[in-house]
Amino acid sequence: SAESKLRQGITTYLSGEGGSPAPQSFETQSTPLIIDGDTVRWRTYAEYFAIMERFGIPINVVHNVGLTQVRRVVLGEGDVQPTAAQLEEMKTLVRQAMEDGAVGTSTSLIYPPAVYASTEELIELTRVAGEYGGVYFTHMRNESHAVLEAIREAITIGEAAGVPVHIYHLKAAGQDNWPLMTEALALIDSARAGGMDVTADIYPYIRNGIGLGSFLHPRHYAEGTDAFLAMLSDSELRGRLRQEVESTSDWENWYRHVGMDWNNVLIVATSDSVDPNVINRSIVGAAEVLGTDPWNAFFDLVQAGGVSVNPQSMNEEQKWQALRADFVMIDTDASPVNPATTASSHPRAFGAFPRVIAKYVREDSVLTLEDAVRRMSSLAAHRLGLYTRGVVAPGMIADLVVFDEGELRDEADFGADAMQYALGVDYLLVNGTLVIDDGQLMESRPGRLLKRTGSR
């Protein structure tokens, strides 16, 4: 179900941020997907799309090819550089994905193993996408003290590969870095003035979402995540890691971004091996549940794996600044979330789009209603090459939302109320078919896999 998105009035979403459903190998898909009771496997986007079309989807989905996923298939999880032959194999996988219908490449450069990819590797792979009119989408290498350098790298990749650039969830994380948003927007403006096609998106929250393991330096995962986590019980290693986290700032140090305060890190998901009572608590609160101190609770949770957190790392001013830039659109930075199978979530998965109208249009008057709608519709559609969608006009495809401007609002909040559906969407049509009718969710699945124009 995509109800978490449909209730926001969303008809189409872009899937993939470094990771992507394809390509796959036996190693990367050792645990197959189960859909409606059927076990399914695939290797390519063509195979994946055929499966999705067989089962049907309630929402339109656009896909890019994640360069993290390409790296995993060819190189695995470690800190290694591709040989010439391996790079050619990676380029072949990108080419196949683009021919199958992907709209571009994507990266998530703060996470292993993507963090080990060189700029040149990313250029070479994205250049292939450029042959098909693709876009380079990036969760940049840094979103804090080095955000300007990260933007420059993204622009360099786009220029060298001959493709437009889109920056995922633009931010300046950490209080010391909040003023950098002004410079970040100016840098993008300068590139655009020089003829470079660069856009960005934001979500309307001052907490981000991240894996708890990212609070440790990425070099520790160089031999693979499993190998590192196996050593993490060692108290001396924990002591050295704590000292590094508390005393260094030349990397994406999320502990510093939250003011070096574990109270500012909210747990929203864990693996099955972790006491579920830690969910919706801070690391400090989790330590109380686990009967230990916050630092050992942190290491225990990292070692367990699968722990997602919402750190409070941003301020409202930078959101206002970004929303005043014409090239910034809105995102949820979340896949569809089913409350029946999920313990908690970032509220953006349920409320990002209505929140823009409720907060930044009605409450704060940062945007007009028309401009807010533009950032959620035509601006995003055109970025994805969907020129027959995103505008209400004769001949356009009927992806339409009918809402009450005064009633549309987000209900989800951090903590126990994170998975509350938004209110105010009265009618929603996907490809001309009602999926919400007078506020009621329908069982129809009219969504389509929207493939790059000219793909097979």
VENCORVEN-V870707 format. One record per residue. RES is the residue in three letters. PSI is psi in radians with two decimals (none if undefined). OMEGA is omega as a letter, one per 30 degrees, with the letter a starting at -180 (* if undefined). D_FIRST is the distance of its C-alpha to the first C-alpha in Angstrom with 1 decimal. Layout:
res=RES psi=PSI omega=OMEGA d_first=D_FIRST
res=RES psi=PSI omega=OMEGA d_first=D_FIRST
//
This chain:
res=SER psi=2.48 omega=l d_first=0.0
res=ALA psi=0.50 omega=a d_first=3.8
res=GLU psi=-0.61 omega=a d_first=5.5
res=SER psi=-0.53 omega=l d_first=8.0
res=LYS psi=-0.75 omega=a d_first=9.1
res=LEU psi=-0.67 omega=l d_first=9.2
res=ARG psi=-0.26 omega=l d_first=11.2
res=GLN psi=-0.10 omega=a d_first=13.6
res=GLY psi=0.26 omega=a d_first=14.3
res=ILE psi=2.25 omega=l d_first=13.1
res=THR psi=-0.33 omega=a d_first=13.0
res=THR psi=2.40 omega=l d_first=13.7
res=TYR psi=2.68 omega=l d_first=13.6
res=LEU psi=2.19 omega=a d_first=15.9
res=SER psi=2.34 omega=l d_first=15.0
res=GLY psi=2.11 omega=l d_first=17.9
res=GLU psi=1.44 omega=a d_first=20.4
res=GLY psi=-1.03 omega=l d_first=23.1
res=GLY psi=2.76 omega=l d_first=20.8
res=SER psi=2.79 omega=a d_first=18.8
res=PRO psi=-0.45 omega=l d_first=17.3
res=ALA psi=2.67 omega=g d_first=20.8
res=PRO psi=2.88 omega=l d_first=23.6
res=GLN psi=2.73 omega=l d_first=23.6
res=SER psi=3.06 omega=l d_first=26.5
res=PHE psi=-0.65 omega=a d_first=26.9
res=GLU psi=-0.73 omega=a d_first=27.5
res=THR psi=-0.31 omega=l d_first=24.5
res=GLN psi=0.80 omega=a d_first=22.2
res=SER psi=-0.50 omega=l d_first=24.1
res=THR psi=1.90 omega=a d_first=21.0
res=PRO psi=2.83 omega=l d_first=18.9
res=LEU psi=2.50 omega=l d_first=15.2
res=ILE psi=2.09 omega=a d_first=14.0
res=ILE psi=2.14 omega=a d_first=11.3
res=ASP psi=0.66 omega=l d_first=11.4
res=GLY psi=-0.15 omega=a d_first=14.7
res=ASP psi=2.39 omega=l d_first=16.2
res=THR psi=2.20 omega=a d_first=17.8
res=VAL psi=2.53 omega=l d_first=17.7
res=ARG psi=2.75 omega=l d_first=20.0
res=TRP psi=2.91 omega=l d_first=21.1
res=ARG psi=-0.68 omega=a d_first=23.7
res=THR psi=2.92 omega=l d_first=23.3
res=TYR psi=-0.63 omega=l d_first=20.9
res=ALA psi=-0.76 omega=l d_first=22.2
res=GLU psi=-0.73 omega=a d_first=21.1
res=TYR psi=-0.78 omega=a d_first=17.7
res=PHE psi=-0.70 omega=l d_first=17.1
res=ALA psi=-0.68 omega=l d_first=18.4
res=ILE psi=-0.83 omega=a d_first=15.9
res=MET psi=-0.69 omega=a d_first=12.9
res=GLU psi=-0.54 omega=l d_first=14.7
res=ARG psi=-0.71 omega=a d_first=15.4
res=PHE psi=-0.49 omega=a d_first=11.9
res=GLY psi=2.58 omega=a d_first=10.7
res=ILE psi=2.56 omega=a d_first=8.1
res=PRO psi=-0.10 omega=a d_first=7.3
res=ILE psi=2.64 omega=l d_first=9.1
res=ASN psi=2.48 omega=l d_first=12.4
res=VAL psi=2.32 omega=l d_first=13.0
res=VAL psi=2.48 omega=a d_first=16.5
res=HIS psi=2.50 omega=l d_first=17.9
res=ASN psi=3.05 omega=l d_first=21.1
res=VAL psi=2.07 omega=a d_first=23.0
res=GLY psi=2.15 omega=a d_first=23.2
res=LEU psi=-0.35 omega=l d_first=26.9
res=THR psi=-0.77 omega=a d_first=26.2
res=GLN psi=-0.72 omega=l d_first=24.4
res=VAL psi=-0.74 omega=l d_first=27.4
res=ARG psi=-0.77 omega=a d_first=29.8
res=ARG psi=-0.76 omega=a d_first=28.2
res=VAL psi=-0.71 omega=a d_first=28.5
res=VAL psi=-0.69 omega=a d_first=32.2
res=LEU psi=-0.25 omega=a d_first=33.5
res=GLY psi=-2.71 omega=a d_first=31.4
res=GLU psi=-0.16 omega=a d_first=30.9
res=GLY psi=3.05 omega=l d_first=34.5
res=ASP psi=1.44 omega=l d_first=36.7
res=VAL psi=2.71 omega=l d_first=38.1
res=GLN psi=2.49 omega=a d_first=39.0
res=PRO psi=2.50 omega=l d_first=38.5
res=THR psi=2.99 omega=l d_first=41.6
res=ALA psi=-0.70 omega=a d_first=42.3
res=ALA psi=-0.71 omega=l d_first=41.1
res=GLN psi=-0.65 omega=l d_first=37.8
res=LEU psi=-0.68 omega=l d_first=37.3
res=GLU psi=-0.67 omega=l d_first=37.8
res=GLU psi=-0.72 omega=l d_first=35.2
res=MET psi=-0.71 omega=l d_first=32.7
res=LYS psi=-0.63 omega=l d_first=33.6
res=THR psi=-0.70 omega=l d_first=33.1
res=LEU psi=-0.70 omega=l d_first=29.5
res=VAL psi=-0.78 omega=a d_first=28.9
res=ARG psi=-0.78 omega=l d_first=30.6
res=GLN psi=-0.74 omega=l d_first=28.6
res=ALA psi=-0.72 omega=l d_first=25.3
res=MET psi=-0.72 omega=l d_first=26.7
res=GLU psi=-0.50 omega=l d_first=28.0
res=ASP psi=-0.30 omega=l d_first=24.6
res=GLY psi=0.04 omega=l d_first=23.1
res=ALA psi=2.65 omega=a d_first=22.5
res=VAL psi=-0.05 omega=l d_first=23.7
res=GLY psi=-3.00 omega=l d_first=25.6
res=THR psi=2.76 omega=l d_first=26.1
res=SER psi=2.65 omega=l d_first=24.7
res=THR psi=2.69 omega=l d_first=26.2
res=SER psi=1.50 omega=a d_first=25.7
res=LEU psi=0.09 omega=l d_first=29.4
res=ILE psi=-0.16 omega=a d_first=29.6
res=TYR psi=2.44 omega=l d_first=27.9
res=PRO psi=2.53 omega=g d_first=29.6
res=PRO psi=0.02 omega=a d_first=30.2
res=ALA psi=-0.54 omega=a d_first=29.6
res=VAL psi=-0.38 omega=a d_first=32.3
res=TYR psi=-0.12 omega=a d_first=34.8
res=ALA psi=2.34 omega=l d_first=34.4
res=SER psi=2.81 omega=l d_first=37.4
res=THR psi=-0.71 omega=a d_first=37.3
res=GLU psi=-0.69 omega=l d_first=39.1
res=GLU psi=-0.77 omega=a d_first=36.5
res=LEU psi=-0.64 omega=l d_first=33.8
res=ILE psi=-0.84 omega=a d_first=36.1
res=GLU psi=-0.75 omega=a d_first=36.8
res=LEU psi=-0.68 omega=a d_first=33.1
res=THR psi=-0.47 omega=l d_first=32.1
res=ARG psi=-0.61 omega=l d_first=35.2
res=VAL psi=-0.80 omega=l d_first=33.7
res=ALA psi=-0.60 omega=l d_first=30.7
res=GLY psi=-0.49 omega=l d_first=33.2
res=GLU psi=-0.34 omega=a d_first=34.7
res=TYR psi=0.24 omega=a d_first=31.6
res=GLY psi=0.46 omega=a d_first=31.3
res=GLY psi=2.99 omega=l d_first=28.8
res=VAL psi=2.59 omega=l d_first=28.1
res=TYR psi=1.97 omega=l d_first=28.5
res=PHE psi=2.31 omega=a d_first=25.7
res=THR psi=2.27 omega=l d_first=26.7
res=HIS psi=1.85 omega=a d_first=26.0
res=MET psi=2.97 omega=a d_first=29.8
res=ARG psi=-0.36 omega=l d_first=32.2
res=ASN psi=2.49 omega=l d_first=33.0
res=GLU psi=0.47 omega=a d_first=31.8
res=SER psi=-1.98 omega=a d_first=34.7
res=HIS psi=-0.47 omega=a d_first=38.5
res=ALA psi=0.49 omega=a d_first=38.2
res=VAL psi=-0.58 omega=l d_first=35.6
res=LEU psi=-0.72 omega=l d_first=38.2
res=GLU psi=-0.64 omega=l d_first=39.1
res=ALA psi=-0.70 omega=l d_first=35.4
res=ILE psi=-0.73 omega=l d_first=35.1
res=ARG psi=-0.70 omega=l d_first=38.3
res=GLU psi=-0.78 omega=l d_first=37.0
res=ALA psi=-0.75 omega=l d_first=33.9
res=ILE psi=-0.70 omega=l d_first=36.2
res=THR psi=-0.77 omega=l d_first=38.6
res=ILE psi=-0.79 omega=l d_first=35.9
res=GLY psi=-0.78 omega=a d_first=34.9
res=GLU psi=-0.82 omega=a d_first=38.6
res=ALA psi=-0.59 omega=a d_first=39.6
res=ALA psi=-0.20 omega=l d_first=36.7
res=GLY psi=0.69 omega=a d_first=37.1
res=VAL psi=2.73 omega=l d_first=33.5
res=PRO psi=2.82 omega=a d_first=32.0
res=VAL psi=2.38 omega=l d_first=30.6
res=HIS psi=2.22 omega=a d_first=27.5
res=ILE psi=2.08 omega=l d_first=27.5
res=TYR psi=2.46 omega=l d_first=24.3
res=HIS psi=1.17 omega=l d_first=24.3
res=LEU psi=2.30 omega=l d_first=28.1
res=LYS psi=2.89 omega=l d_first=29.8
res=ALA psi=1.68 omega=a d_first=33.1
res=ALA psi=2.49 omega=l d_first=32.3
res=GLY psi=2.27 omega=a d_first=35.1
res=GLN psi=-0.66 omega=l d_first=37.5
res=ASP psi=-0.39 omega=a d_first=40.3
res=ASN psi=-0.08 omega=a d_first=38.2
res=TRP psi=-0.67 omega=l d_first=36.8
res=PRO psi=-0.28 omega=a d_first=39.7
res=LEU psi=-0.26 omega=l d_first=38.6
res=MET psi=-0.66 omega=l d_first=35.9
res=THR psi=-0.82 omega=l d_first=38.8
res=GLU psi=-0.62 omega=l d_first=40.1
res=ALA psi=-0.80 omega=l d_first=36.7
res=LEU psi=-0.66 omega=l d_first=36.1
res=ALA psi=-0.67 omega=l d_first=39.7
res=LEU psi=-0.75 omega=l d_first=39.4
res=ILE psi=-0.73 omega=l d_first=36.5
res=ASP psi=-0.74 omega=a d_first=38.4
res=SER psi=-0.75 omega=l d_first=41.4
res=ALA psi=-0.72 omega=l d_first=39.6
res=ARG psi=-0.70 omega=l d_first=38.2
res=ALA psi=-0.50 omega=l d_first=41.7
res=GLY psi=0.08 omega=l d_first=43.0
res=GLY psi=-0.01 omega=l d_first=40.8
res=MET psi=2.34 omega=l d_first=37.8
res=ASP psi=1.75 omega=a d_first=34.4
res=VAL psi=2.28 omega=l d_first=32.5
res=THR psi=3.03 omega=a d_first=29.6
res=ALA psi=2.96 omega=l d_first=27.5
res=ASP psi=2.85 omega=l d_first=24.6
res=ILE psi=2.81 omega=l d_first=24.2
res=TYR psi=2.62 omega=a d_first=21.8
res=PRO psi=0.94 omega=l d_first=23.5
res=TYR psi=2.65 omega=l d_first=24.1
res=ILE psi=-0.01 omega=l d_first=27.1
res=ARG psi=2.43 omega=l d_first=25.4
res=ASN psi=-3.09 omega=l d_first=23.9
res=GLY psi=2.40 omega=a d_first=21.7
res=ILE psi=2.76 omega=l d_first=23.3
res=GLY psi=2.42 omega=a d_first=23.9
res=LEU psi=-0.50 omega=l d_first=26.9
res=GLY psi=-0.33 omega=l d_first=28.8
res=SER psi=-0.11 omega=l d_first=29.3
res=PHE psi=-0.05 omega=l d_first=31.8
res=LEU psi=2.63 omega=a d_first=34.2
res=HIS psi=2.34 omega=a d_first=35.9
res=PRO psi=-0.37 omega=a d_first=34.2
res=ARG psi=-0.37 omega=a d_first=37.4
res=HIS psi=-0.26 omega=a d_first=37.0
res=TYR psi=0.20 omega=a d_first=34.2
res=ALA psi=-0.52 omega=l d_first=36.5
res=GLU psi=0.19 omega=a d_first=37.0
res=GLY psi=2.55 omega=a d_first=33.3
res=THR psi=-0.79 omega=a d_first=31.1
res=ASP psi=-0.71 omega=a d_first=31.9
res=ALA psi=-0.70 omega=a d_first=35.6
res=PHE psi=-0.81 omega=a d_first=35.6
res=LEU psi=-0.50 omega=l d_first=33.6
res=ALA psi=-0.42 omega=a d_first=36.0
res=MET psi=-0.10 omega=a d_first=38.9
res=LEU psi=-0.05 omega=l d_first=37.3
res=SER psi=-0.32 omega=a d_first=38.9
res=ASP psi=2.14 omega=a d_first=42.3
res=SER psi=-0.62 omega=l d_first=43.6
res=GLU psi=-0.71 omega=l d_first=45.8
res=LEU psi=-0.75 omega=l d_first=42.9
res=ARG psi=-0.67 omega=l d_first=40.9
res=GLY psi=-0.73 omega=l d_first=44.0
res=ARG psi=-0.71 omega=l d_first=44.3
res=LEU psi=-0.70 omega=l d_first=40.7
res=ARG psi=-0.78 omega=a d_first=40.9
res=GLN psi=-0.72 omega=l d_first=44.1
res=GLU psi=-0.80 omega=a d_first=42.4
res=VAL psi=-0.67 omega=a d_first=39.4
res=GLU psi=-0.37 omega=a d_first=41.8
res=SER psi=-0.10 omega=a d_first=44.4
res=THR psi=2.65 omega=a d_first=43.0
res=SER psi=0.22 omega=a d_first=41.2
res=ASP psi=0.42 omega=l d_first=41.5
res=TRP psi=3.10 omega=a d_first=37.9
res=GLU psi=1.37 omega=a d_first=34.5
res=ASN psi=1.70 omega=a d_first=35.4
res=TRP psi=-0.40 omega=l d_first=32.6
res=TYR psi=-0.70 omega=l d_first=34.8
res=ARG psi=-0.59 omega=a d_first=37.2
res=HIS psi=-0.42 omega=l d_first=34.4
res=VAL psi=0.37 omega=l d_first=33.6
res=GLY psi=0.41 omega=a d_first=37.4
res=MET psi=0.77 omega=a d_first=38.0
res=ASP psi=1.94 omega=a d_first=36.5
res=TRP psi=-0.25 omega=l d_first=34.0
res=ASN psi=-0.36 omega=a d_first=33.3
res=ASN psi=0.18 omega=a d_first=31.4
res=VAL psi=1.90 omega=a d_first=28.8
res=LEU psi=2.24 omega=l d_first=25.9
res=ILE psi=2.26 omega=a d_first=24.0
res=VAL psi=-0.24 omega=l d_first=20.2
res=ALA psi=2.58 omega=l d_first=19.4
res=THR psi=2.96 omega=l d_first=21.6
res=SER psi=2.94 omega=a d_first=22.1
res=ASP psi=-0.35 omega=a d_first=22.6
res=SER psi=-0.13 omega=a d_first=26.3
res=VAL psi=2.48 omega=l d_first=26.4
res=ASP psi=2.06 omega=a d_first=27.1
res=PRO psi=-0.23 omega=l d_first=23.9
res=ASN psi=-0.15 omega=l d_first=26.2
res=VAL psi=-0.30 omega=a d_first=26.5
res=ILE psi=2.42 omega=a d_first=23.0
res=ASN psi=0.38 omega=l d_first=23.4
res=ARG psi=2.74 omega=l d_first=27.1
res=SER psi=3.01 omega=l d_first=29.2
res=ILE psi=-0.64 omega=l d_first=31.0
res=VAL psi=-0.78 omega=l d_first=34.0
res=GLY psi=-0.65 omega=l d_first=32.1
res=ALA psi=-0.65 omega=l d_first=30.7
res=ALA psi=-0.67 omega=l d_first=34.3
res=GLU psi=-0.72 omega=l d_first=35.4
res=VAL psi=-0.72 omega=a d_first=32.8
res=LEU psi=-0.11 omega=l d_first=33.8
res=GLY psi=0.70 omega=a d_first=37.5
res=THR psi=-3.02 omega=l d_first=38.5
res=ASP psi=2.87 omega=a d_first=39.1
res=PRO psi=-0.69 omega=a d_first=36.5
res=TRP psi=-0.76 omega=l d_first=37.6
res=ASN psi=-0.57 omega=l d_first=37.4
res=ALA psi=-0.77 omega=l d_first=34.1
res=PHE psi=-0.90 omega=a d_first=32.9
res=PHE psi=-0.68 omega=l d_first=34.3
res=ASP psi=-0.73 omega=a d_first=33.0
res=LEU psi=-0.71 omega=l d_first=29.4
res=VAL psi=-0.78 omega=a d_first=29.8
res=GLN psi=-0.61 omega=l d_first=31.3
res=ALA psi=-0.51 omega=l d_first=28.5
res=GLY psi=2.79 omega=l d_first=26.0
res=GLY psi=0.33 omega=a d_first=22.4
res=VAL psi=2.14 omega=l d_first=23.2
res=SER psi=2.50 omega=a d_first=21.6
res=VAL psi=2.79 omega=l d_first=23.4
res=ASN psi=1.64 omega=l d_first=23.7
res=PRO psi=2.49 omega=l d_first=27.3
res=GLN psi=1.77 omega=a d_first=29.0
res=SER psi=-0.11 omega=a d_first=30.7
res=MET psi=3.10 omega=l d_first=30.8
res=ASN psi=2.89 omega=a d_first=32.5
res=GLU psi=-0.57 omega=a d_first=31.8
res=GLU psi=-0.72 omega=a d_first=34.6
res=GLN psi=-0.49 omega=l d_first=33.1
res=LYS psi=-0.77 omega=l d_first=29.9
res=TRP psi=-0.78 omega=a d_first=32.3
res=GLN psi=-0.83 omega=a d_first=34.3
res=ALA psi=-0.69 omega=a d_first=31.3
res=LEU psi=-0.26 omega=l d_first=30.1
res=ARG psi=-0.09 omega=l d_first=33.6
res=ALA psi=2.23 omega=a d_first=33.4
res=ASP psi=-0.44 omega=a d_first=32.6
res=PHE psi=0.07 omega=a d_first=30.8
res=VAL psi=2.19 omega=l d_first=28.1
res=MET psi=-3.09 omega=a d_first=24.6
res=ILE psi=2.49 omega=l d_first=21.7
res=ASP psi=2.89 omega=l d_first=18.9
res=THR psi=-0.39 omega=a d_first=16.3
res=ASP psi=0.76 omega=a d_first=17.2
res=ALA psi=2.47 omega=l d_first=13.8
res=SER psi=2.92 omega=l d_first=10.7
res=PRO psi=2.43 omega=a d_first=7.3
res=VAL psi=2.27 omega=l d_first=7.9
res=ASN psi=1.95 omega=a d_first=6.7
res=PRO psi=-0.39 omega=a d_first=10.1
res=ALA psi=-0.37 omega=a d_first=10.4
res=THR psi=0.13 omega=a d_first=11.0
res=THR psi=2.39 omega=a d_first=12.5
res=ALA psi=-0.67 omega=l d_first=16.0
res=SER psi=-3.12 omega=a d_first=16.2
res=SER psi=2.93 omega=l d_first=15.5
res=HIS psi=2.35 omega=a d_first=17.3
res=PRO psi=-0.31 omega=l d_first=17.0
res=ARG psi=-0.49 omega=l d_first=16.7
res=ALA psi=-0.41 omega=a d_first=13.0
res=PHE psi=-0.33 omega=a d_first=12.7
res=GLY psi=0.12 omega=a d_first=16.0
res=ALA psi=-0.85 omega=a d_first=17.8
res=PHE psi=-0.86 omega=l d_first=18.1
res=PRO psi=-0.56 omega=a d_first=19.1
res=ARG psi=-0.62 omega=l d_first=21.4
res=VAL psi=-0.76 omega=a d_first=23.3
res=ILE psi=-0.75 omega=a d_first=24.3
res=ALA psi=-0.72 omega=a d_first=24.9
res=LYS psi=-0.95 omega=a d_first=26.9
res=TYR psi=-0.29 omega=l d_first=28.3
res=VAL psi=-1.06 omega=a d_first=29.0
res=ARG psi=-0.80 omega=a d_first=29.8
res=GLU psi=-0.88 omega=a d_first=31.0
res=ASP psi=-0.24 omega=l d_first=32.6
res=SER psi=0.63 omega=l d_first=33.4
res=VAL psi=-0.62 omega=a d_first=32.7
res=LEU psi=2.68 omega=l d_first=31.1
res=THR psi=2.80 omega=l d_first=31.5
res=LEU psi=-0.72 omega=a d_first=28.5
res=GLU psi=-0.73 omega=a d_first=29.2
res=ASP psi=-0.66 omega=l d_first=29.3
res=ALA psi=-0.78 omega=l d_first=26.1
res=VAL psi=-0.71 omega=l d_first=24.3
res=ARG psi=-0.74 omega=a d_first=26.1
res=ARG psi=-0.38 omega=a d_first=24.8
res=MET psi=-0.10 omega=a d_first=21.2
res=SER psi=-1.53 omega=a d_first=21.7
res=SER psi=-0.69 omega=a d_first=24.8
res=LEU psi=-0.79 omega=l d_first=25.8
res=ALA psi=-0.74 omega=a d_first=22.6
res=ALA psi=-0.76 omega=a d_first=22.4
res=HIS psi=-0.60 omega=l d_first=26.0
res=ARG psi=-0.59 omega=a d_first=25.5
res=LEU psi=0.06 omega=l d_first=23.1
res=GLY psi=0.35 omega=a d_first=25.5
res=LEU psi=1.29 omega=a d_first=23.4
res=TYR psi=-0.11 omega=l d_first=26.4
res=THR psi=0.23 omega=l d_first=25.2
res=ARG psi=2.92 omega=l d_first=22.4
res=GLY psi=-0.07 omega=l d_first=22.5
res=VAL psi=2.44 omega=l d_first=25.5
res=VAL psi=1.85 omega=a d_first=26.0
res=ALA psi=2.73 omega=l d_first=28.9
res=PRO psi=2.38 omega=l d_first=30.2
res=GLY psi=-0.19 omega=l d_first=28.9
res=MET psi=2.68 omega=l d_first=25.8
res=ILE psi=2.44 omega=a d_first=22.4
res=ALA psi=1.26 omega=l d_first=20.7
res=ASP psi=1.76 omega=a d_first=17.9
res=LEU psi=2.51 omega=l d_first=18.9
res=VAL psi=2.37 omega=l d_first=18.2
res=VAL psi=2.08 omega=a d_first=20.5
res=PHE psi=2.79 omega=l d_first=21.0
res=ASP psi=1.97 omega=a d_first=23.9
res=GLU psi=-0.63 omega=a d_first=25.5
res=GLY psi=-0.28 omega=a d_first=27.1
res=GLU psi=-0.36 omega=a d_first=24.0
res=LEU psi=2.17 omega=a d_first=21.3
res=ARG psi=2.73 omega=l d_first=20.9
res=ASP psi=2.49 omega=l d_first=18.9
res=GLU psi=-0.31 omega=a d_first=18.9
res=ALA psi=2.48 omega=l d_first=17.8
res=ASP psi=2.91 omega=a d_first=20.8
res=PHE psi=2.42 omega=l d_first=22.0
res=GLY psi=-2.46 omega=a d_first=22.3
res=ALA psi=-0.40 omega=a d_first=21.1
res=ASP psi=0.39 omega=a d_first=19.4
res=ALA psi=-0.41 omega=a d_first=17.3
res=MET psi=0.81 omega=l d_first=13.9
res=GLN psi=2.25 omega=a d_first=14.8
res=TYR psi=2.56 omega=l d_first=12.9
res=ALA psi=2.75 omega=l d_first=15.2
res=LEU psi=2.63 omega=l d_first=17.4
res=GLY psi=-0.16 omega=l d_first=19.2
res=VAL psi=1.92 omega=a d_first=16.9
res=ASP psi=-0.73 omega=a d_first=18.3
res=TYR psi=2.47 omega=l d_first=17.2
res=LEU psi=2.19 omega=l d_first=15.0
res=LEU psi=2.32 omega=l d_first=15.7
res=VAL psi=2.05 omega=a d_first=14.2
res=ASN psi=0.69 omega=l d_first=17.1
res=GLY psi=0.00 omega=a d_first=18.8
res=THR psi=2.34 omega=l d_first=16.2
res=LEU psi=2.23 omega=l d_first=15.0
res=VAL psi=-0.36 omega=l d_first=11.4
res=ILE psi=2.17 omega=a d_first=12.9
res=ASP psi=1.95 omega=a d_first=16.2
res=ASP psi=0.75 omega=l d_first=18.7
res=GLY psi=-0.06 omega=a d_first=16.2
res=GLN psi=2.30 omega=l d_first=14.0
res=LEU psi=2.27 omega=l d_first=10.4
res=MET psi=2.93 omega=l d_first=10.9
res=GLU psi=0.09 omega=a d_first=9.4
res=SER psi=2.63 omega=l d_first=10.7
res=ARG psi=1.22 omega=a d_first=9.5
res=PRO psi=0.08 omega=a d_first=12.5
res=GLY psi=2.76 omega=l d_first=11.5
res=ARG psi=2.66 omega=l d_first=14.3
res=LEU psi=1.88 omega=a d_first=15.3
res=LEU psi=1.93 omega=a d_first=18.1
res=LYS psi=2.73 omega=l d_first=21.0
res=ARG psi=2.37 omega=l d_first=24.2
res=THR psi=2.26 omega=l d_first=26.8
res=GLY psi=-0.06 omega=l d_first=29.2
res=SER psi=2.90 omega=a d_first=27.1
res=ARG psi=none omega=* d_first=27.4
//
